[in-house]
Amino acid sequence: MKVKISMAQIRCITGDLQGNTERIVEGIQKAIDDNADIVLFQETAISGYCCGSLFNQAHFIDYNIKFLEKNVVPMVPDNLVVVVGFVDKNGTNRDGYPELFNSVAVIQNKKIVGTYNKMLLANGSHHEDRKYFTPGAFSKVFEVNIRGEKIKIGCPICEDVWFHEHNEDIVQRMKSDGAKIILCPNQSYFYYGKQEVRRKLFSEQAYKNEIPFVAVNSVGLGDLTKNIIIFDGGSMAFDQYGNMVAKAKSFSEDFVNVEFDLEFDKNKKTTSNPDAISDAMRNVWFDKCEEIFNALVYEQKELFSLLGFKKAQIHMSGGLDSSVVFPILVEAMGKENVIAISNPTKCNGDITKSNAQFICDALGVKLYWNSMEEPYNALVSSFEKAFNEEPSSGAKASMQAVGRTVQGLSASHLFGSGIVATGNHSEIVLSWSSFHDIGSIGVHSIIGDLTKMEVFEMAKYINKRFKKEIIPINLLDFSMPPAAELPDAKYDPFDYWLVSGICAEIIRERKDIQDLIFEYQNKKLNTEYFPLYPDGRSIYETINEEQFIDAVDMCFKKSQSSVFKAAQSAPIVMISPRSRGFSSRETIINFYAGAYEFVETKMIELNVKKLRSHIAVE
C-alpha cells in the first residue's frame, strides 16, 4: 500500500492564534490540491511553543481549542488525514490554572478521530514543558481511512521520540500497537549541528522499528525574555529502512510531499543503520560557520519583522565583533536598511577607525561619525566639579562606553532603528563590558552565544562567503590584537585561545573547576573549544598547568560575578545547546567556591592551586 504525506512546515508565531490557524488551513488546502493522503503540521501549531504566561490564561487556551474545532476541523475532507499540534486541557488544577496537555489532534472527515497527549516532557535548557503541561498517561495509535483501507498511525510528539534520553521508547510502543507509519510533530530548537543530531535519531527510529518516520519541525522564533530561540525547520522523512527520502528547507517555510510504500521488504534492509547521507541529500548539509551564519541572518530578519523594526543599527568599533555582526545585518536587512555609526574618542587608534570605514565601504553602507570626545570631556568636567577629584580610569572608561549608548539611543529615535548588540559570549561571561555599554544593549545580542574563537572562525568564513575582503585582514592575521581602546584598557587582557574555551565549558557544558583541571591534566579538553594557537601549538604546549589553573579560577569567579550584568543586557540569540541567559539558569547570588577540602568535621575552602594534588591523573 502506498501513502502520500505532505510535510507542512509553516511559520509559527507565539500567541498568534488566528494567523497560525490561517497558515494551517492554507496547508490543508495545499495538501488537498496535491492529492495527499495525510498532512502533518508541527507541535503546538496553533498557539506556538514559547508562550510562557499565556499558558496560564484560561481564555487563551480556550481560544486555541476553538480555533481547532471551528476553523481547522471543518476544512478536513473524508479523503485526507490532518495531524496537528495544539494545547488541550482537562479542568483546573488546585492552583487555579487549567490542567494542560501538549497534544496532537488527528482529524478526518470533519471530525477529530482522537487526540494524544505528549508523554515525555522536555525540561532541559530553555524547556518548560513540566512547568505548564501534565504528561500523557499512555501511548495510543489512531485508525484512519486511506484510499478505502484502514491503517493505524502513531503520532509521538517531539521529545517522545528521543528514546536515548529516557527510559521509555514511545515509538517502539506505537509500532507494537499496530502503527504502520510514525508522524511526529516537533518544535525542535536550533543549535549548530542539531539537524545532524535529528537526522541520526530519526533514521535510527525508522531503521530499528522498521517503520516509515516523518518529522515536521516548526520554523520561526521563540523567546524566554533573555534568550531568543530559533526554530529552523528542516523537516525530514525516512523510509522503513532508515533512509532519508525527503527534507524541507532550513530557516524557511516549506511544503514537501513524500510517498511511501508501507510494505516491508526484508531484503532491502541493510545489516546496519544507513548512517551516511545519500548523494541526493548531501547538498542540504552545511558546515558549522555556514549554518550559524544562515541561522543568524534568518533570526535577524524574522525578529525585526515581528517587532516592527525596518532598520538595524550597529555601532562600529573597527574591532572583530562588530565587523562580524555587520555583514549579517546587511545580508538580513539589505544595505539600505543598516545604520552604521562610529563613536570614537582619542583612545581609538587610526587602524580601528580605518577598519570601520573599510568594512562599511566594502558593503556599500554609509558610516556616520558621531564623536564621543566632546561629550566625554563634558562628563569628566562635570564629575570633577561635583566630586572635586579626577575620575578613575575605570570611571572614564564607563563614561565613554555608556556615553556611546546615549548617542546610539538618540540616533535610533532619528532613524527609527533597532540597535543590535555586538558583544560575544567570552566577553559577556568575563564581564568585559561596562554596565549598559553600546556593545551589550539593544534589541538582541546576535553573537552573544559565540565564543571569541568562534567569532574568529566566522570572520574567516564571511570573507570566503563574499569572495572578497570584508573583514580587514589585520583582524584575522593577529597583527591587530583585540582592543577595547578605553582609558583603563588599550587592549583586551585575555588570552582568548585559553579563556573562551573555559567560558564555553562553564556555561554550555556545566563544567566546574575540578572538571576542567582534570581534563587539562589528562589532555581531554574539547578541541573545538580549545583550537590550536596561531603558531600551530596546542594548549598543552602553550599553557602550563599553573597558568591553566589560574585562568580557570579567574573565569569561574568572573562567570559568577557577571550574572547581574548579563541579566540586564540584550537577550542573547541561542546557537548552542545552552546559552547564557534564561537557558543557563544562573543566579545572581552565588557563593559556591568551586572546590573544598574536609578536615575531620571542619570544612575549609580549597585554594584552587592545591587542586593539582587532589585530582587524580589517569
Backbone torsions as a table, in degrees:
resi	resn	phi	psi	omega
1	MET	NA	135.0	178.6
2	LYS	-105.1	142.3	-179.7
3	VAL	-131.9	130.2	178.1
4	LYS	-102.3	123.7	-176.0
5	ILE	-119.3	135.5	175.0
6	SER	-101.0	126.4	172.9
7	MET	-94.3	107.3	-177.3
8	ALA	-97.0	92.4	-178.1
9	GLN	-92.9	93.8	-173.5
10	ILE	-106.5	156.9	174.8
11	ARG	-68.6	131.4	-178.5
12	CYS	-122.3	123.3	-176.3
13	ILE	-113.8	128.9	-177.8
14	THR	-52.5	123.0	174.1
15	GLY	77.5	-5.0	-177.1
16	ASP	-84.9	71.4	-174.5
17	LEU	-58.0	-44.8	-177.9
18	GLN	-70.4	-47.7	-179.2
19	GLY	-63.0	-43.6	178.2
20	ASN	-62.2	-41.6	179.4
21	THR	-64.5	-40.5	178.4
22	GLU	-60.7	-39.3	178.6
23	ARG	-69.0	-32.8	175.7
24	ILE	-65.4	-45.9	-179.9
25	VAL	-61.9	-40.8	176.7
26	GLU	-61.3	-38.7	178.0
27	GLY	-65.4	-38.1	177.5
28	ILE	-63.2	-44.4	180.0
29	GLN	-64.1	-37.9	177.2
30	LYS	-62.8	-41.7	178.3
31	ALA	-64.0	-38.7	177.4
32	ILE	-63.1	-45.2	-179.5
33	ASP	-63.0	-31.2	-178.6
34	ASP	-89.7	5.0	179.7
35	ASN	58.0	39.4	177.1
36	ALA	-77.4	154.1	175.6
37	ASP	-89.8	-33.8	-177.5
38	ILE	-138.7	142.1	169.8
39	VAL	-126.1	131.2	-175.8
40	LEU	-114.0	128.4	175.2
41	PHE	-109.8	-179.9	-175.0
42	GLN	-86.9	172.8	173.6
43	GLU	-61.0	147.4	179.5
44	THR	38.2	47.9	-174.0
45	ALA	-68.0	-26.8	-177.6
46	ILE	-83.3	-43.0	-174.0
47	SER	-91.3	-29.0	-163.9
48	GLY	91.3	164.2	-172.8
49	TYR	-96.8	-47.5	-175.7
50	CYS	-89.0	66.5	-175.0
51	CYS	-92.1	-13.8	176.3
52	GLY	52.5	-125.0	-174.7
53	SER	-64.8	-17.9	176.1
54	LEU	-58.9	-30.8	179.4
55	PHE	-66.7	-16.3	178.0
56	ASN	-92.2	-1.3	-178.2
57	GLN	-97.8	112.7	-173.5
58	ALA	-58.6	-39.4	-178.6
59	HIS	-66.5	-36.3	178.1
60	PHE	-60.8	-44.2	179.3
61	ILE	-65.8	-42.8	179.4
62	ASP	-61.9	-42.3	179.5
63	TYR	-64.3	-38.4	179.8
64	ASN	-63.1	-37.1	177.4
65	ILE	-70.4	-39.6	-179.8
66	LYS	-66.0	-39.1	176.7
67	PHE	-60.9	-37.8	176.4
68	LEU	-63.9	-51.6	-173.1
69	GLU	-73.1	-38.7	-173.6
70	LYS	-90.7	-29.1	-173.4
71	ASN	-111.1	-32.8	-176.2
72	VAL	-92.1	-55.1	-174.6
73	VAL	-53.7	-46.5	-178.0
74	PRO	-63.8	-14.9	-177.8
75	MET	-86.0	-6.3	-171.3
76	VAL	-96.4	116.0	-179.9
77	PRO	-78.3	178.1	-176.4
78	ASP	-75.2	-17.8	-178.8
79	ASN	-101.0	19.9	178.0
80	LEU	-138.9	139.1	173.5
81	VAL	-109.0	129.4	177.5
82	VAL	-112.0	129.8	175.5
83	VAL	-117.9	116.4	-173.1
84	VAL	-142.2	140.3	179.8
85	GLY	-84.8	143.7	176.4
86	PHE	-154.8	178.0	177.2
87	VAL	-107.2	120.0	179.8
88	ASP	-102.8	165.6	-179.4
89	LYS	-140.1	161.3	178.1
90	ASN	-143.5	79.8	178.7
91	GLY	72.5	-151.5	-173.8
92	THR	-127.9	138.6	175.4
93	ASN	-74.2	171.1	-179.8
94	ARG	-65.0	-23.7	179.3
95	ASP	-81.2	1.3	177.0
96	GLY	92.9	-9.6	178.6
97	TYR	-91.6	153.8	-178.5
98	PRO	-66.4	144.1	173.2
99	GLU	-78.6	120.5	-171.0
100	LEU	-113.2	153.1	174.4
101	PHE	-130.5	137.1	171.4
102	ASN	-81.8	106.7	-164.6
103	SER	-124.6	165.1	172.3
104	VAL	-128.3	139.8	176.4
105	ALA	-108.9	134.2	173.2
106	VAL	-104.2	122.6	-170.8
107	ILE	-125.4	137.0	173.5
108	GLN	-154.9	142.9	175.8
109	ASN	55.5	43.5	176.3
110	LYS	62.2	25.3	178.0
111	LYS	-137.3	149.6	172.8
112	ILE	-83.2	111.4	179.4
113	VAL	-64.3	-37.7	-180.0
114	GLY	174.4	170.2	176.8
115	THR	-128.4	152.2	176.6
116	TYR	-127.4	137.6	179.7
117	ASN	-102.8	128.4	180.0
118	LYS	-52.8	128.5	-175.8
119	MET	-92.4	-41.5	-176.5
120	LEU	-101.1	106.3	-173.4
121	LEU	-91.9	126.4	-179.7
122	ALA	-69.4	140.4	-177.8
123	ASN	-141.5	4.6	-179.2
124	GLY	-90.4	163.5	176.5
125	SER	51.6	-121.1	-175.7
126	HIS	-86.2	-6.9	-173.5
127	HIS	-65.3	142.5	178.3
128	GLU	-132.6	26.5	-177.1
129	ASP	-54.5	-43.3	-175.2
130	ARG	-71.7	-19.3	178.0
131	LYS	-73.2	-36.7	-172.5
132	TYR	-108.5	-27.8	-171.6
133	PHE	-111.7	149.6	170.3
134	THR	-92.7	133.7	-179.9
135	PRO	-68.2	146.1	175.6
136	GLY	-64.6	149.5	-174.5
137	ALA	-84.4	-27.0	-175.8
138	PHE	-158.5	158.6	176.3
139	SER	-84.0	163.3	177.7
140	LYS	-156.6	161.8	173.9
141	VAL	-123.7	163.0	-175.6
142	PHE	-124.9	135.2	176.8
143	GLU	-91.8	123.1	-179.5
144	VAL	-128.1	165.9	-177.5
145	ASN	-106.0	116.7	178.6
146	ILE	-117.1	108.3	177.8
147	ARG	53.0	41.9	176.9
148	GLY	87.8	-6.0	178.4
149	GLU	-111.1	142.4	178.6
150	LYS	-92.8	127.9	175.5
151	ILE	-133.8	160.7	178.4
152	LYS	-105.2	138.9	178.5
153	ILE	-122.6	148.2	174.3
154	GLY	-110.4	140.5	-176.0
155	CYS	-130.1	65.3	175.0
156	PRO	-65.9	152.6	-175.8
157	ILE	-111.9	114.7	170.2
158	CYS	43.6	-99.2	-175.7
159	GLU	-56.4	-24.4	179.9
160	ASP	-57.2	-26.3	-174.7
161	VAL	-95.4	-5.0	-178.8
162	TRP	-84.2	65.9	-171.4
163	PHE	-64.7	-23.5	179.7
164	HIS	-63.3	-25.3	-173.7
165	GLU	-102.1	7.4	-177.5
166	HIS	-139.1	169.5	178.6
167	ASN	-91.4	1.8	-179.1
168	GLU	-123.0	148.5	175.4
169	ASP	-119.4	93.6	-174.1
170	ILE	-66.1	-38.3	-179.5
171	VAL	-63.6	-43.0	178.5
172	GLN	-61.3	-39.1	178.8
173	ARG	-63.0	-43.9	-179.6
174	MET	-66.4	-37.4	176.3
175	LYS	-62.9	-42.9	179.2
176	SER	-63.5	-27.6	179.9
177	ASP	-86.2	6.3	172.3
178	GLY	106.6	4.0	-179.8
179	ALA	-62.6	136.8	178.0
180	LYS	-101.6	-13.3	178.8
181	ILE	-155.2	145.7	178.9
182	ILE	-108.5	127.2	-179.8
183	LEU	-120.7	109.1	-169.1
184	CYS	-114.5	107.0	174.2
185	PRO	-79.2	140.3	-174.6
186	ASN	-132.9	153.3	159.6
187	GLN	-129.8	73.6	-173.6
188	SER	-98.2	117.7	-173.3
189	TYR	-77.3	158.5	-176.5
190	PHE	-85.3	140.0	153.1
191	TYR	-147.4	159.1	-174.6
192	TYR	-62.0	131.7	-177.2
193	GLY	89.8	-3.9	-175.0
194	LYS	-66.5	-36.8	-178.6
195	GLN	-62.8	-35.9	178.0
196	GLU	-69.3	-36.4	175.9
197	VAL	-61.4	-45.7	178.9
198	ARG	-62.8	-44.5	-177.5
199	ARG	-57.2	-46.7	-178.8
200	LYS	-65.4	-40.2	180.0
201	LEU	-64.0	-50.7	-176.5
202	PHE	-66.0	-38.4	177.9
203	SER	-62.2	-42.0	179.5
204	GLU	-65.1	-39.7	178.8
205	GLN	-62.5	-43.9	179.6
206	ALA	-65.0	-43.8	-175.4
207	TYR	-67.1	-51.4	-173.0
208	LYS	-73.1	-26.4	179.2
209	ASN	-97.7	-3.0	177.7
210	GLU	51.9	53.5	-175.1
211	ILE	-147.6	138.8	174.6
212	PRO	-59.9	142.5	-173.8
213	PHE	-134.4	120.6	179.7
214	VAL	-121.4	128.0	-179.1
215	ALA	-125.3	119.8	176.6
216	VAL	-106.1	126.4	-179.5
217	ASN	-107.9	156.2	178.1
218	SER	-78.6	157.4	171.6
219	VAL	-127.7	128.9	-177.4
220	GLY	152.7	-163.0	179.8
221	LEU	-125.4	151.2	169.2
222	GLY	-133.3	171.3	176.0
223	ASP	-154.8	157.8	173.1
224	LEU	-127.3	46.3	-179.9
225	THR	68.5	-57.2	-176.2
226	LYS	-96.7	-3.8	175.8
227	ASN	-136.3	137.8	171.2
228	ILE	-99.4	129.1	-174.3
229	ILE	-113.4	130.9	-179.5
230	ILE	-98.9	130.6	169.4
231	PHE	-106.7	116.5	-161.6
232	ASP	-100.5	6.0	-179.2
233	GLY	67.6	-130.3	-179.2
234	GLY	68.5	33.7	179.2
235	SER	-55.7	148.5	-172.5
236	MET	-137.0	153.8	174.9
237	ALA	-133.7	139.5	-177.7
238	PHE	-130.3	140.9	175.5
239	ASP	-80.2	178.2	-174.6
240	GLN	-72.0	-0.3	178.4
241	TYR	-105.8	3.6	177.6
242	GLY	89.6	5.8	-180.0
243	ASN	-85.1	132.3	174.4
244	MET	-75.3	122.9	-174.8
245	VAL	-113.0	-9.6	177.2
246	ALA	-160.0	149.3	177.3
247	LYS	-148.2	133.7	176.4
248	ALA	-84.0	166.2	-179.8
249	LYS	-64.9	157.1	172.9
250	SER	-96.2	145.1	175.4
251	PHE	58.5	36.8	-179.5
252	SER	-164.0	149.2	170.0
253	GLU	-64.6	150.3	179.4
254	ASP	-159.4	159.2	179.2
255	PHE	-140.1	111.2	-172.6
256	VAL	-123.9	131.6	175.7
257	ASN	-101.0	141.7	178.2
258	VAL	-142.9	140.3	-178.3
259	GLU	-115.6	135.3	179.6
260	PHE	-118.5	142.9	165.2
261	ASP	-97.0	114.7	-172.9
262	LEU	-74.9	-11.4	178.3
263	GLU	-70.1	135.8	-179.4
264	PHE	-98.3	124.9	177.9
265	ASP	-109.5	105.4	-175.5
266	LYS	-60.9	-21.3	179.3
267	ASN	-73.0	-18.3	179.8
268	LYS	-87.5	-12.0	-177.8
269	LYS	-83.6	127.0	178.9
270	THR	-76.8	165.9	-178.2
271	THR	-73.9	-15.8	176.1
272	SER	-140.8	157.7	-177.4
273	ASN	-60.0	130.2	179.7
274	PRO	-70.1	90.7	-173.0
275	ASP	-78.8	-25.6	-176.9
276	ALA	-74.3	150.4	177.1
277	ILE	-82.1	134.6	179.5
278	SER	-67.9	158.7	179.6
279	ASP	-58.5	-36.2	-178.5
280	ALA	-65.9	-28.2	-177.2
281	MET	-97.6	-9.3	-170.5
282	ARG	-61.5	-34.5	-175.3
283	ASN	-73.2	-5.6	-179.2
284	VAL	-94.3	0.2	-179.1
285	TRP	-101.6	139.8	-176.6
286	PHE	-114.2	160.8	168.8
287	ASP	-80.8	174.5	-171.1
288	LYS	-59.0	-51.6	-175.9
289	CYS	-65.4	-39.1	178.8
290	GLU	-64.7	-41.3	179.8
291	GLU	-63.8	-44.1	179.5
292	ILE	-65.5	-44.5	179.8
293	PHE	-58.4	-48.9	-179.9
294	ASN	-62.3	-38.2	179.2
295	ALA	-65.0	-44.4	-177.7
296	LEU	-71.0	-35.2	174.7
297	VAL	-61.8	-46.4	178.8
298	TYR	-61.5	-46.5	-177.9
299	GLU	-61.8	-45.0	179.8
300	GLN	-59.0	-48.6	-178.5
301	LYS	-64.9	-44.5	-176.6
302	GLU	-69.2	-44.5	-177.2
303	LEU	-64.0	-46.2	-178.3
304	PHE	-67.9	-31.7	175.5
305	SER	-65.9	-45.0	-179.2
306	LEU	-65.1	-36.0	-176.6
307	LEU	-90.5	-5.0	175.5
308	GLY	86.0	14.2	176.4
309	PHE	-88.3	124.1	179.1
310	LYS	-94.3	-15.9	-179.5
311	LYS	-130.0	144.4	176.5
312	ALA	-108.7	137.7	-177.5
313	GLN	-115.5	130.5	179.3
314	ILE	-131.2	142.8	178.5
315	HIS	-105.0	115.2	-171.1
316	MET	-91.6	117.9	177.4
317	SER	-93.4	-18.8	-172.5
318	GLY	89.0	0.7	175.9
319	GLY	-92.0	-175.6	-171.8
320	LEU	-68.4	-44.8	-171.1
321	ASP	-63.4	-53.3	-180.0
322	SER	-66.0	-29.0	177.8
323	SER	-67.6	-31.1	177.3
324	VAL	-79.7	-39.3	-179.7
325	VAL	-65.5	-38.8	-173.7
326	PHE	-54.8	-51.5	179.2
327	PRO	-63.2	-29.8	176.5
328	ILE	-63.4	-42.9	179.1
329	LEU	-65.4	-42.8	180.0
330	VAL	-62.7	-43.2	179.5
331	GLU	-63.6	-38.8	-175.6
332	ALA	-79.2	-42.7	-169.6
333	MET	-102.8	-18.2	-170.8
334	GLY	88.1	141.0	-173.4
335	LYS	-60.9	-29.1	-179.2
336	GLU	-71.0	-13.0	-177.7
337	ASN	-112.4	19.0	177.3
338	VAL	-115.3	125.4	177.3
339	ILE	-102.9	114.3	-179.2
340	ALA	-108.3	129.3	-176.3
341	ILE	-133.8	139.4	172.4
342	SER	-119.6	137.1	-175.9
343	ASN	-123.9	70.3	-172.6
344	PRO	-80.2	158.2	166.8
345	THR	-127.0	-174.8	178.4
346	LYS	-64.5	-17.1	179.5
347	CYS	-73.9	-20.0	-178.0
348	ASN	-85.1	127.9	-176.1
349	GLY	-82.7	168.4	-179.8
350	ASP	-63.9	-33.4	-176.4
351	ILE	-66.0	-47.8	-178.1
352	THR	-68.6	-37.8	176.9
353	LYS	-64.2	-39.0	176.8
354	SER	-65.3	-38.9	178.0
355	ASN	-60.2	-44.7	-179.4
356	ALA	-59.5	-44.0	179.5
357	GLN	-68.1	-37.8	-177.6
358	PHE	-61.1	-48.4	-175.5
359	ILE	-70.2	-34.8	176.5
360	CYS	-66.6	-41.4	177.4
361	ASP	-63.8	-38.5	-177.3
362	ALA	-62.9	-30.8	-178.2
363	LEU	-109.6	8.8	172.1
364	GLY	70.9	36.0	179.9
365	VAL	-117.3	133.4	177.9
366	LYS	-67.2	135.5	176.1
367	LEU	-104.6	118.8	177.5
368	TYR	-86.8	131.9	177.5
369	TRP	-102.4	112.4	-178.7
370	ASN	-123.3	91.1	-171.7
371	SER	-60.1	137.5	175.9
372	MET	-95.5	-6.2	-172.9
373	GLU	-62.6	-47.4	-177.0
374	GLU	-66.7	-48.6	176.5
375	PRO	-61.0	-36.5	179.3
376	TYR	-62.5	-47.0	179.3
377	ASN	-61.1	-37.3	178.8
378	ALA	-66.6	-38.1	178.1
379	LEU	-65.9	-40.6	177.9
380	VAL	-63.1	-44.9	-179.7
381	SER	-62.6	-42.7	179.7
382	SER	-63.4	-40.3	179.0
383	PHE	-62.2	-46.4	-177.9
384	GLU	-64.2	-37.6	178.6
385	LYS	-68.3	-37.6	-176.5
386	ALA	-74.5	-41.2	-171.1
387	PHE	-113.4	-1.5	175.0
388	ASN	59.9	31.5	172.9
389	GLU	-158.1	161.1	-177.3
390	GLU	-76.5	138.4	177.5
391	PRO	-65.6	149.7	177.0
392	SER	-66.9	168.0	178.7
393	SER	-63.8	-34.9	177.1
394	GLY	-65.8	-40.1	177.8
395	ALA	-65.3	-40.3	178.1
396	LYS	-63.8	-38.6	178.5
397	ALA	-62.8	-41.3	178.7
398	SER	-65.1	-38.4	177.9
399	MET	-59.2	-44.0	-179.5
400	GLN	-69.9	-48.0	-174.9
401	ALA	-66.1	-47.4	-177.5
402	VAL	-79.3	-27.9	173.8
403	GLY	-59.4	-35.6	177.3
404	ARG	-64.8	-31.1	176.5
405	THR	-65.0	-42.6	177.5
406	VAL	-61.0	-43.1	177.2
407	GLN	-62.7	-41.3	-178.7
408	GLY	-66.1	-43.7	178.9
409	LEU	-63.9	-37.9	177.4
410	SER	-62.6	-44.1	179.6
411	ALA	-65.6	-34.4	-179.4
412	SER	-64.5	-31.4	175.5
413	HIS	-69.8	-35.8	178.8
414	LEU	-66.3	-46.8	-174.0
415	PHE	-92.6	-11.2	-174.3
416	GLY	65.5	35.3	-173.2
417	SER	-106.2	157.5	174.6
418	GLY	-101.5	128.9	-178.6
419	ILE	-77.2	137.8	176.7
420	VAL	-110.4	121.3	178.4
421	ALA	-71.2	147.2	-174.1
422	THR	-118.0	6.0	-179.5
423	GLY	-69.8	149.2	179.2
424	ASN	-102.5	169.8	-175.8
425	HIS	-56.6	-46.1	-176.0
426	SER	-62.2	-45.4	-179.6
427	GLU	-65.8	-38.1	-179.4
428	ILE	-64.6	-44.5	-179.6
429	VAL	-67.8	-36.3	-177.9
430	LEU	-84.9	2.8	179.7
431	SER	61.5	29.2	-178.2
432	TRP	-85.9	61.9	178.1
433	SER	-160.6	151.2	174.5
434	SER	-82.1	157.4	-179.3
435	PHE	-60.2	117.6	178.2
436	HIS	63.8	34.8	176.6
437	ASP	-77.1	168.8	-172.1
438	ILE	-67.4	-19.0	178.5
439	GLY	-82.1	-11.7	-175.0
440	SER	-118.3	-6.7	-179.3
441	ILE	-108.5	159.3	177.6
442	GLY	145.4	-171.2	179.4
443	VAL	-67.1	-40.6	176.7
444	HIS	-158.0	161.1	177.1
445	SER	-104.5	96.2	-165.1
446	ILE	-74.7	-28.2	175.4
447	ILE	-114.4	22.1	-177.8
448	GLY	-68.2	-9.9	176.8
449	ASP	-109.7	10.2	175.8
450	LEU	-101.9	127.3	175.7
451	THR	-68.7	165.1	179.1
452	LYS	-59.7	-36.7	178.7
453	MET	-67.8	-36.5	176.9
454	GLU	-69.0	-33.1	175.8
455	VAL	-64.4	-40.6	175.5
456	PHE	-57.5	-46.6	-179.3
457	GLU	-65.4	-37.7	177.4
458	MET	-64.1	-37.8	179.0
459	ALA	-61.7	-43.5	177.8
460	LYS	-63.2	-41.6	-179.8
461	TYR	-63.6	-40.7	-177.9
462	ILE	-61.0	-43.8	177.2
463	ASN	-62.3	-37.9	177.2
464	LYS	-66.9	-41.2	-177.8
465	ARG	-64.9	-44.4	-178.2
466	PHE	-83.7	-5.3	177.2
467	LYS	58.2	31.6	173.7
468	LYS	-164.9	172.6	-178.6
469	GLU	-78.3	103.1	174.1
470	ILE	-97.9	-52.4	174.8
471	ILE	-83.2	122.1	-178.8
472	PRO	-54.3	137.2	-176.9
473	ILE	-58.9	-32.1	-178.5
474	ASN	-64.2	-15.9	175.3
475	LEU	-87.4	-13.3	-176.7
476	LEU	-106.8	-24.7	-179.7
477	ASP	-95.5	7.5	174.8
478	PHE	68.0	13.6	174.0
479	SER	-73.8	-21.1	175.4
480	MET	-117.7	97.2	-176.8
481	PRO	-69.1	157.8	176.5
482	PRO	-52.5	127.9	-171.0
483	ALA	-136.0	122.4	176.1
484	ALA	-74.7	-32.0	-179.7
485	GLU	52.2	54.3	176.8
486	LEU	-123.4	164.1	-176.9
487	PRO	-56.8	-29.4	-177.7
488	ASP	-99.3	-0.2	-177.7
489	ALA	-163.4	104.4	175.3
490	LYS	-68.9	-47.5	179.8
491	TYR	-119.9	156.9	176.5
492	ASP	-64.5	135.7	-174.8
493	PRO	-89.1	30.0	-174.1
494	PHE	-125.5	149.5	166.0
495	ASP	-91.5	98.6	-172.6
496	TYR	-68.6	-24.6	175.5
497	TRP	-63.8	-23.5	179.5
498	LEU	-94.7	-55.9	-168.6
499	VAL	-77.7	-28.5	-179.0
500	SER	-65.9	-36.6	177.1
501	GLY	-67.8	-40.9	178.8
502	ILE	-63.1	-44.2	179.9
503	CYS	-63.0	-39.7	178.5
504	ALA	-63.7	-42.2	179.7
505	GLU	-64.6	-39.2	-178.6
506	ILE	-66.4	-45.1	-174.7
507	ILE	-85.7	-52.8	-173.1
508	ARG	-75.1	-38.6	-172.2
509	GLU	-106.2	-2.6	178.9
510	ARG	62.5	29.6	177.7
511	LYS	-77.4	147.4	174.2
512	ASP	-113.8	-173.2	-173.9
513	ILE	-56.4	-49.0	-175.5
514	GLN	-66.5	-38.5	177.9
515	ASP	-57.8	-47.7	-174.1
516	LEU	-69.4	-40.2	179.2
517	ILE	-66.7	-39.7	176.6
518	PHE	-59.4	-45.0	-179.4
519	GLU	-66.7	-36.1	175.8
520	TYR	-64.1	-48.0	-177.8
521	GLN	-61.3	-32.0	-178.6
522	ASN	-100.7	9.2	178.4
523	LYS	53.4	48.6	-180.0
524	LYS	-117.8	16.0	178.7
525	LEU	-63.7	144.6	-179.6
526	ASN	-65.0	116.1	-176.4
527	THR	-68.1	-20.7	175.8
528	GLU	-70.1	-35.1	178.0
529	TYR	-83.9	-26.9	-178.1
530	PHE	-122.3	75.5	-178.3
531	PRO	-71.7	171.0	177.1
532	LEU	-63.7	147.5	175.0
533	TYR	-69.1	164.4	-179.0
534	PRO	-55.3	-27.4	179.5
535	ASP	-85.2	4.5	176.8
536	GLY	89.3	-1.2	-179.6
537	ARG	-87.7	151.7	178.5
538	SER	-81.7	171.0	178.5
539	ILE	-63.1	-32.4	-178.8
540	TYR	-69.8	-29.1	178.6
541	GLU	-84.3	-17.5	-174.0
542	THR	-104.0	-37.0	-173.4
543	ILE	-117.4	123.2	178.2
544	ASN	-80.0	172.4	-172.7
545	GLU	-62.6	-41.7	-179.8
546	GLU	-64.2	-40.9	177.5
547	GLN	-63.9	-39.7	-180.0
548	PHE	-65.1	-44.2	-179.6
549	ILE	-62.8	-42.3	177.7
550	ASP	-60.3	-43.0	-179.1
551	ALA	-65.6	-41.5	178.3
552	VAL	-62.3	-45.0	179.9
553	ASP	-60.3	-44.5	-179.9
554	MET	-63.6	-47.4	-178.6
555	CYS	-64.6	-40.3	-179.7
556	PHE	-61.8	-45.3	-178.8
557	LYS	-68.6	-41.0	179.9
558	LYS	-69.0	-32.5	178.0
559	SER	-64.1	-30.5	177.9
560	GLN	-78.2	-44.1	-174.6
561	SER	-76.3	-15.1	-176.1
562	SER	-93.7	-1.4	-174.4
563	VAL	-62.8	-39.5	-177.2
564	PHE	-65.3	-31.5	175.8
565	LYS	-69.9	-47.7	-178.1
566	ALA	-61.3	-33.0	-178.6
567	ALA	-65.9	-20.7	-177.5
568	GLN	-110.4	9.9	179.0
569	SER	-97.9	-179.9	-177.7
570	ALA	-62.4	146.1	177.2
571	PRO	-61.6	138.0	-174.1
572	ILE	-91.7	134.6	176.5
573	VAL	-79.4	123.9	-177.0
574	MET	-80.2	125.4	171.5
575	ILE	-127.9	4.2	176.1
576	SER	-125.3	167.3	-178.3
577	PRO	-59.0	-30.7	178.3
578	ARG	-141.6	126.6	-176.9
579	SER	-115.4	162.0	170.6
580	ARG	-67.4	141.5	-176.8
581	GLY	128.0	-148.9	178.3
582	PHE	-61.8	-34.4	-177.8
583	SER	-57.2	-36.3	-174.5
584	SER	-91.9	-14.4	176.1
585	ARG	55.1	36.5	176.2
586	GLU	-74.7	156.0	179.5
587	THR	-112.3	147.3	178.6
588	ILE	-68.0	-40.6	177.1
589	ILE	-92.0	115.5	-175.6
590	ASN	-155.7	105.6	-177.2
591	PHE	-106.1	14.5	178.6
592	TYR	-63.9	128.4	-175.1
593	ALA	-83.6	-17.8	179.6
594	GLY	94.1	-26.0	179.1
595	ALA	-161.6	142.0	179.5
596	TYR	-141.7	159.4	168.6
597	GLU	-130.4	151.7	-174.6
598	PHE	-115.1	131.1	176.9
599	VAL	-123.6	110.3	-174.2
600	GLU	51.7	-120.6	-178.3
601	THR	-98.5	1.6	-179.3
602	LYS	-100.3	151.9	-179.1
603	MET	-126.6	134.6	176.1
604	ILE	-130.0	150.7	177.2
605	GLU	-68.2	137.1	-176.4
606	LEU	-91.0	123.1	174.3
607	ASN	-59.1	128.1	-173.0
608	VAL	-59.2	-29.3	-178.7
609	LYS	-70.3	-17.6	178.1
610	LYS	-80.3	-9.1	-174.6
611	LEU	-61.4	-26.0	-179.2
612	ARG	-57.8	-31.0	-178.8
613	SER	-90.0	-5.5	-177.2
614	HIS	-107.7	-13.3	-177.8
615	ILE	-107.8	121.1	-177.9
616	ALA	-68.0	142.3	175.9
617	VAL	-104.7	124.4	-178.9
618	GLU	-70.5	NA	NA
